[in-house]
Amino acid sequence: MERTPTITPRTAAVWEALRRELGRADGRELTVLDVGGGTGGFAVPLAELGHRVTVVDASPDALATLVRRATDAGVADRVRAVQGDGDALASLIADESADLVLCHAVLEVVDQPADVVAAVAAALRPGGAVSLLVAGRAAAVLARAINGHLDAAARVLADPSGCAGPKDQLRRRYDAASATALLEAAGLTVEQIHGVRVFADLLPAAVAEADPQALLDLELAAAAHAPYRDLAAQLHLFARK
Ligand SMILES: C[S@@+](CC[C@H](N)C(=O)[O-])C[C@H]1O[C@@H](n2cnc3c(N)ncnc32)[C@H](O)[C@@H]1O
């Protein structure tokens, strides 16, 4: 039986866009590629919805967890785990083989984001779509400033890549313009941009936990609208080949 993915304020705007795309397929099984898909937070629910998902990830541990999750969910036959580097995607995935590519929280850590996006574009069939989730630069500045780390906030603000320095776990962050430029350089057309976690990371946990539905509704209401969208912890871009 088809299961409904668990929607949280951290995933709601992304699932909304994915749901629309799956709806376009009108019941047809899609070939999905999840680059840096990790433990399968999206891959397994997509397989549960009846699609075939290949996860390419650099981490054998993450892929082992993915396989366990897919097995537990009864969809191991629809999930393929491929260990590999996003920078070398072109050698792992056939050209024009995917209907939908997910690239979530990966471009911040790879060596050459433009190469990964070019490989994603090559893997897509004409008319296929990419769901790109990247760390938001403005949110990183605000979060550091609000927490009293004014030097780190200033560094993220001033750094051309939006990185706080050598100890920062992320090598770069994006705003709507820079993420759009990256996709357009690979020949993709951006259809939608949403903010993900506009408020969720700013609220005290007690507030978020008191009324999760209210937070989810607020996140969805603000997701598409500047300036809220642009302050989100992550930016979600949905683009088409
Ligand atoms: C922050 S996690 C995101 C996981 C998943 N996409 C999500 O949104 O929940 C980043 C993932 O990218 C993988 N990763 C990091 N560098 C990579 C690379 N160069 N090529 C492929 N995967 C990579 C990591 O192993 C990890 O699973």
The ligand as a Gaussian input file, in Angstrom:
#p B3LYP/6-31G(d) Opt

LIG

0 1
 C       23.930000      16.704000       4.674000
 S       23.843000      15.106000       3.999000
 C       22.363000      15.227000       3.045000
 C       21.686000      13.917000       2.872000
 C       20.367000      13.956000       2.126000
 N       20.550000      14.453000       0.753000
 C       19.366000      14.794000       2.865000
 O       19.018000      15.878000       2.406000
 O       18.934000      14.367000       3.927000
 C       25.101000      15.164000       2.761000
 C       25.260000      13.833000       2.087000
 O       26.132000      14.032000       0.980000
 C       27.072000      12.968000       0.973000
 N       28.257000      13.495000       0.304000
 C       29.182000      14.358000       0.793000
 N       30.112000      14.632000      -0.143000
 C       29.765000      13.916000      -1.232000
 C       30.333000      13.769000      -2.511000
 N       31.428000      14.430000      -2.866000
 N       29.710000      12.954000      -3.381000
 C       28.582000      12.282000      -3.036000
 N       28.005000      12.384000      -1.840000
 C       28.592000      13.197000      -0.950000
 C       27.288000      12.607000       2.425000
 O       27.776000      11.289000       2.556000
 C       25.872000      12.771000       2.974000
 O       25.138000      11.579000       2.878000

